[in-house]
């Protein structure tokens, strides 16, 4: 007997066995990326960049996770213990050396084309390198200097420096503070961002030690801070800063408005304040290098940078995303959002702020001409910065400078000994 249902079953089975069905599409690689949750403008840019990358490369799907800055390092360490680091991660530059020592990152030397590396600022390469290999690259660097009121300086007949080679001496600067204070109701004429969190003080004031001939640690082998952080040059530099504080020249700046409300004539700060300051002062705003404490002006440098986890399973795909983020247009997009120094020379040429003749070109000079010194390139850095921050707070409160720096040295050297020199 004819059974129509049996014919239908046979047709379905034959259709399932047909070779004419389309082949499966290419497998999508899922990539995890972590970035710091900085300013809202930065968050919008990185989210848009990842969206553009996902659209351009349909075979890759990037999952972006934005993490608060203050808990970032602890989350990296927790993920490393759990063997769950992302493929591409952003981190504050000075933590690079500790991450490499712990085995969390892989070398980028062969993952980024030479033409791209040649276009990067020397400061970017210096911060991102450890033991002769490149491990991290940022899309921007930072600038540190003095923003001042030109009219206030002219009122007291101050010399206005012309570039980093012409910086005020520490004595000139101290005399300038005294002269400005005579025209100020409360005598507080300098803002050094006492309202900022801890890492600011290492970034902003360790260059003073280097300018004086001291530093945070002996950089010949990174095995001890003794004789450097607590040596005569560093002690003299910190005594000078203490004198400014105790002399009443420094505004506490609890409202972060000392400079924009014209309470002070000079603000010791980084590039990120330019737009706010320019809006408040207009053509009266001038940017100058930090004072020279004897060995030439020095400045802080370094910022967030990208690295690829040591896992290596998706290293080439992660490098593709990193190369995308380092394209000139993408570098400019982020620099325009956060006001930082673009990491690539090709981007600097197109930047209204940083190109030659731009209002912030001094920062490029400092980063390109040897005035910028990276924070110590050692796995001991987290302990070094904590010790210096504690010392700064004690010195600010009037503690004996020599004894305070001796304690900081003891803490740093003990950590290095406990970790067998971080060999």
C-alpha positions as CSV (number, residue, x, y, z in Angstrom):
1,X,0.0,0.0,0.0
2,X,1.2,3.5,-0.9
3,X,2.2,5.5,2.2
4,X,2.6,9.2,1.5
5,X,4.1,9.8,5.0
6,X,7.0,7.4,4.2
7,X,7.9,9.2,1.0
8,X,8.0,12.5,3.0
9,X,10.3,11.0,5.6
10,X,12.7,9.7,2.8
11,X,12.7,13.2,1.1
12,X,13.6,14.8,4.5
13,X,16.4,12.3,5.1
14,X,17.9,12.8,1.6
15,X,17.8,16.6,2.0
16,X,19.7,16.3,5.3
17,X,22.4,14.2,3.5
18,X,22.7,16.6,0.6
19,X,26.2,18.2,0.0
20,X,24.5,21.4,-1.3
21,X,24.1,22.9,2.2
22,X,26.2,26.1,2.7
23,X,29.4,25.6,4.7
24,X,29.6,27.0,8.2
25,X,30.9,30.6,8.5
26,X,34.3,31.4,10.0
27,X,34.7,30.9,13.7
28,X,34.4,34.2,15.7
29,X,37.3,34.9,18.1
30,X,36.1,36.3,21.4
31,X,38.6,38.7,22.8
32,X,38.5,40.2,26.3
33,X,39.9,43.7,26.9
34,X,40.2,45.7,30.1
35,X,40.5,49.5,30.3
36,X,40.4,52.0,33.1
37,X,37.2,53.8,33.6
38,X,38.6,57.3,33.4
39,X,36.9,60.5,32.4
40,X,33.5,60.2,30.7
41,X,35.0,61.5,27.5
42,X,37.7,58.7,27.6
43,X,35.1,56.1,28.2
44,X,33.0,57.2,25.2
45,X,36.1,57.1,22.9
46,X,37.3,53.7,23.9
47,X,33.8,52.3,23.6
48,X,33.4,53.8,20.2
49,X,36.8,52.5,19.1
50,X,35.9,49.0,20.1
51,X,32.6,49.2,18.3
52,X,34.5,50.4,15.1
53,X,36.9,47.5,15.5
54,X,34.1,44.9,15.9
55,X,32.5,46.3,12.8
56,X,35.6,46.3,10.7
57,X,36.6,42.8,11.8
58,X,33.5,40.5,11.9
59,X,35.7,37.5,12.7
60,X,36.6,39.1,16.1
61,X,34.2,40.1,18.9
62,X,35.8,42.3,21.6
63,X,34.3,42.3,25.0
64,X,35.4,45.5,26.8
65,X,35.3,45.8,30.5
66,X,35.8,49.2,32.1
67,X,37.3,49.1,35.7
68,X,37.6,51.9,38.3
69,X,41.1,53.3,38.5
70,X,41.5,52.9,42.3
71,X,40.8,49.2,42.3
72,X,42.4,48.4,38.9
73,X,45.7,46.9,40.2
74,X,44.0,44.8,42.8
75,X,41.7,43.4,40.1
76,X,44.6,42.6,37.8
77,X,46.3,40.7,40.6
78,X,43.1,38.8,41.5
79,X,42.6,37.9,37.9
80,X,46.2,36.7,37.6
81,X,45.8,34.4,40.6
82,X,42.7,33.0,39.1
83,X,44.4,32.6,35.7
84,X,41.7,34.8,34.2
85,X,43.6,37.8,32.8
86,X,42.0,39.4,29.7
87,X,43.8,39.1,26.3
88,X,44.5,42.9,26.2
89,X,44.7,45.0,29.3
90,X,45.4,48.6,30.0
91,X,47.3,49.5,33.2
92,X,49.1,52.5,34.8
93,X,52.6,52.5,33.2
94,X,54.8,52.1,36.3
95,X,53.1,48.9,37.3
96,X,54.4,47.3,34.0
97,X,57.7,46.1,35.6
98,X,56.0,44.3,38.4
99,X,53.6,42.6,36.0
100,X,56.4,41.4,33.8
101,X,58.4,40.1,36.8
102,X,55.3,38.2,37.9
103,X,55.0,36.7,34.4
104,X,51.7,38.3,33.4
105,X,52.7,40.0,30.1
106,X,54.4,39.1,26.8
107,X,56.8,40.9,24.6
108,X,55.4,43.2,21.9
109,X,58.6,43.6,19.9
110,X,57.4,41.3,17.0
111,X,53.7,42.1,17.3
112,X,53.9,45.8,16.4
113,X,55.5,46.9,13.1
114,X,58.7,48.8,13.2
115,X,57.2,51.7,11.4
116,X,54.7,52.2,14.2
117,X,57.4,51.9,16.9
118,X,59.6,54.4,15.1
119,X,56.7,56.9,15.2
120,X,56.2,56.7,18.9
121,X,57.5,59.3,21.3
122,X,60.8,58.1,23.0
123,X,59.1,58.5,26.4
124,X,56.4,56.0,25.4
125,X,59.0,53.4,24.4
126,X,61.1,54.1,27.5
127,X,58.2,53.5,29.8
128,X,57.0,50.4,28.0
129,X,60.4,48.7,27.8
130,X,62.0,46.4,30.4
131,X,65.2,44.5,30.1
132,X,65.5,45.4,26.4
133,X,62.1,44.3,25.3
134,X,58.9,46.2,24.7
135,X,55.9,45.1,26.8
136,X,53.5,48.0,26.8
137,X,52.5,50.9,24.6
138,X,50.2,53.8,25.5
139,X,48.2,55.8,23.0
140,X,49.1,59.0,25.0
141,X,51.7,60.3,27.4
142,X,51.4,63.0,30.1
143,X,52.8,66.5,30.6
144,X,53.8,68.2,33.9
145,X,54.7,71.8,34.4
146,X,53.7,75.2,35.8
147,X,50.6,77.0,34.6
148,X,50.8,80.7,35.6
149,X,49.1,84.0,35.2
150,X,51.3,86.1,32.9
151,X,49.9,89.4,34.5
152,X,50.8,88.2,38.0
153,X,54.3,87.4,36.9
154,X,54.7,90.8,35.1
155,X,53.4,92.6,38.2
156,X,56.4,91.4,40.2
157,X,58.9,91.8,37.3
158,X,59.5,88.0,37.0
159,X,61.5,86.6,34.2
160,X,59.4,84.3,32.0
161,X,61.4,81.2,31.0
162,X,61.6,80.3,27.3
163,X,61.5,76.5,27.2
164,X,62.9,73.8,29.5
165,X,66.6,74.9,29.1
166,X,65.6,78.3,30.5
167,X,63.7,77.1,33.6
168,X,63.8,79.2,36.8
169,X,66.3,78.0,39.4
170,X,64.8,76.8,42.7
171,X,66.1,79.9,44.3
172,X,64.5,82.1,41.7
173,X,61.3,80.3,42.2
174,X,61.4,80.7,46.0
175,X,62.1,84.4,45.6
176,X,59.2,84.6,43.1
177,X,56.8,83.0,45.6
178,X,57.9,85.6,48.2
179,X,57.4,88.5,45.8
180,X,53.9,87.2,44.7
181,X,52.9,86.7,48.3
182,X,53.3,90.4,49.0
183,X,50.5,91.1,46.5
184,X,48.2,88.3,47.8
185,X,45.7,88.7,50.6
186,X,46.6,85.4,52.4
187,X,50.1,84.9,50.9
188,X,49.2,81.5,49.4
189,X,50.3,81.9,45.8
190,X,51.1,78.3,44.7
191,X,48.8,75.3,44.0
192,X,50.5,71.9,44.1
193,X,47.2,69.9,44.1
194,X,47.2,68.8,47.7
195,X,43.7,67.6,47.1
196,X,44.9,64.9,44.7
197,X,45.3,61.2,45.6
198,X,48.5,59.4,46.5
199,X,50.2,58.6,43.2
200,X,50.1,62.2,42.2
201,X,52.8,63.1,44.7
202,X,55.3,60.5,43.3
203,X,54.5,61.6,39.8
204,X,54.7,65.3,40.5
205,X,57.6,65.6,43.0
206,X,60.0,62.7,42.3
207,X,61.2,64.9,39.3
208,X,62.3,67.5,41.9
209,X,64.6,64.9,43.5
210,X,66.1,64.0,40.1
211,X,66.5,67.7,39.2
212,X,68.5,68.1,42.4
213,X,70.7,65.1,41.6
214,X,68.9,62.6,43.8
215,X,66.0,60.2,43.1
216,X,63.8,57.4,44.5
217,X,66.3,54.6,44.0
218,X,69.7,53.8,42.7
219,X,68.9,53.1,39.0
220,X,72.2,51.4,38.2
221,X,70.9,48.1,39.5
222,X,67.6,49.0,41.4
223,X,68.8,47.2,44.5
224,X,68.7,50.0,47.0
225,X,67.4,53.5,47.7
226,X,70.0,54.2,50.3
227,X,72.2,57.2,49.6
228,X,69.8,58.3,46.8
229,X,66.3,58.9,48.3
230,X,67.9,59.9,51.6
231,X,71.0,61.4,50.2
232,X,72.0,65.1,50.5
233,X,70.5,66.2,47.2
234,X,67.1,64.6,47.9
235,X,67.0,65.9,51.4
236,X,67.8,69.4,50.3
237,X,65.1,69.3,47.6
238,X,62.4,68.1,50.1
239,X,63.5,70.7,52.6
240,X,62.8,73.3,50.0
241,X,59.3,72.0,49.3
242,X,58.7,71.8,53.1
243,X,59.8,75.5,53.3
244,X,57.2,76.5,50.7
245,X,54.5,74.7,52.7
246,X,55.5,76.0,56.1
247,X,56.0,79.5,54.7
248,X,52.3,79.7,53.8
249,X,52.9,80.0,50.1
250,X,50.9,76.8,49.2
251,X,47.1,76.9,48.9
252,X,45.4,73.8,50.4
253,X,43.1,73.8,47.4
254,X,40.4,71.8,49.1
255,X,37.8,73.0,46.5
256,X,40.2,72.4,43.5
257,X,39.5,76.0,42.6
258,X,42.7,77.8,43.7
259,X,43.9,78.7,40.2
260,X,40.7,79.2,38.3
261,X,39.3,81.5,41.0
262,X,42.6,83.5,40.9
263,X,43.5,82.7,44.5
264,X,47.0,81.7,43.3
265,X,49.2,82.8,40.5
266,X,50.9,79.5,39.8
267,X,49.6,75.9,39.6
268,X,52.0,72.9,39.6
269,X,50.0,70.3,37.6
270,X,49.6,68.3,34.4
271,X,48.2,68.6,31.0
272,X,44.7,67.6,32.1
273,X,44.0,71.0,33.6
274,X,44.7,73.0,30.4
275,X,41.1,73.4,29.1
276,X,39.7,74.4,32.5
277,X,42.5,76.8,33.0
278,X,42.4,78.3,29.5
279,X,38.7,78.9,29.9
280,X,39.3,80.7,33.2
281,X,42.3,82.8,32.2
282,X,42.2,83.0,28.4
283,X,45.3,84.8,26.9
284,X,46.6,85.4,30.4
285,X,47.6,81.7,30.8
286,X,51.2,80.7,30.3
287,X,52.8,77.3,30.5
288,X,56.3,77.0,32.0
289,X,58.8,74.2,33.0
290,X,59.3,73.1,36.6
291,X,62.1,74.8,38.5
292,X,65.7,73.6,38.1
293,X,67.0,72.3,41.4
294,X,70.6,72.2,40.2
295,X,70.8,69.5,37.5
296,X,68.4,70.9,35.0
297,X,64.6,70.9,35.1
298,X,63.0,67.4,35.1
299,X,59.4,66.4,34.6
300,X,57.1,63.5,35.3
301,X,56.0,61.3,32.4
302,X,54.0,58.1,31.9
303,X,50.4,57.2,31.8
304,X,48.1,54.3,31.0
305,X,49.5,51.8,28.6
306,X,48.3,48.6,26.8
307,X,49.8,45.2,27.2
308,X,49.0,41.6,26.0
309,X,48.7,38.9,28.6
310,X,51.3,36.1,28.7
311,X,48.6,33.5,28.0
312,X,49.4,33.9,24.3
313,X,46.5,31.9,22.8
314,X,45.0,35.0,21.2
315,X,48.1,37.2,21.1
316,X,48.0,38.0,17.4
317,X,44.3,38.9,17.5
318,X,44.9,41.1,20.6
319,X,47.8,42.7,18.7
320,X,45.5,43.5,15.9
321,X,43.2,45.4,18.3
322,X,46.3,47.2,19.8
323,X,47.5,48.2,16.3
324,X,44.0,49.5,15.6
325,X,44.0,51.6,18.8
326,X,47.4,53.0,17.9
327,X,46.4,54.2,14.4
328,X,47.1,57.9,14.1
329,X,43.4,58.9,13.9
330,X,42.5,56.7,16.9
331,X,45.4,58.2,18.9
332,X,44.1,61.7,18.1
333,X,40.6,60.7,19.1
334,X,41.7,59.7,22.6
335,X,44.1,62.6,23.0
336,X,41.4,65.1,22.0
337,X,39.1,63.5,24.6
338,X,41.5,63.6,27.5
339,X,43.8,66.4,26.5
340,X,46.9,64.2,26.8
341,X,50.0,64.2,24.7
342,X,49.5,62.0,21.6
343,X,51.8,59.0,21.6
344,X,52.7,59.3,17.9
345,X,54.7,62.0,16.2
346,X,52.3,61.8,13.2
347,X,49.4,62.6,15.6
348,X,51.3,65.4,17.3
349,X,51.7,67.1,13.9
350,X,47.9,67.2,13.5
351,X,47.2,68.3,17.1
352,X,46.2,71.9,17.6
353,X,47.4,71.8,21.2
354,X,50.7,69.9,20.8
355,X,52.1,70.7,17.3
356,X,55.0,73.2,17.1
357,X,53.6,76.6,18.1
358,X,50.7,75.0,19.9
359,X,49.9,76.1,23.5
360,X,51.1,72.8,25.0
361,X,54.1,72.1,22.8
362,X,56.4,72.5,25.8
363,X,55.2,69.0,27.0
364,X,56.3,67.5,23.7
365,X,59.7,69.1,24.1
366,X,60.1,67.7,27.5
367,X,59.1,64.2,26.5
368,X,61.3,64.3,23.3
369,X,64.4,66.0,24.6
370,X,65.4,64.1,27.7
371,X,63.7,66.2,30.4
372,X,61.2,63.5,31.3
373,X,62.2,60.7,33.6
374,X,60.0,57.6,33.9
375,X,59.2,56.4,37.4
376,X,61.6,53.6,38.5
377,X,61.5,50.7,36.1
378,X,61.6,48.0,38.7
379,X,59.1,45.5,40.1
380,X,59.6,47.2,43.5
381,X,57.8,50.3,42.2
382,X,54.5,49.7,44.1
383,X,56.4,49.7,47.4
384,X,58.6,52.7,46.3
385,X,55.7,54.9,45.5
386,X,53.9,54.0,48.7
387,X,57.0,54.8,50.8
388,X,57.5,58.1,49.0
389,X,53.9,59.2,49.3
390,X,54.0,58.4,53.1
391,X,57.2,60.4,53.4
392,X,55.7,63.4,51.5
393,X,52.7,63.5,53.8
394,X,54.9,63.4,56.9
395,X,57.2,66.1,55.5
396,X,54.2,68.2,54.6
397,X,53.1,68.0,58.3
398,X,56.5,69.3,59.4
399,X,58.4,66.0,60.1
400,X,62.2,65.9,60.0
401,X,63.1,65.4,56.4
402,X,66.2,63.3,56.9
403,X,64.6,60.9,59.4
404,X,61.5,60.6,57.2
405,X,63.4,59.7,54.1
406,X,65.6,57.3,56.1
407,X,62.4,55.5,57.1
408,X,61.3,55.4,53.4
409,X,64.6,53.9,52.4
410,X,64.4,51.2,55.1
411,X,60.9,50.2,53.8
412,X,62.0,50.0,50.2
413,X,65.3,48.2,50.8
414,X,63.5,45.7,53.1
415,X,61.0,44.9,50.3
416,X,63.8,44.4,47.8
417,X,65.7,42.1,50.2
418,X,62.5,40.1,50.9
419,X,62.1,39.5,47.2
420,X,65.7,38.6,46.7
421,X,66.4,41.7,44.6
422,X,63.6,40.9,42.2
423,X,66.0,39.0,40.0
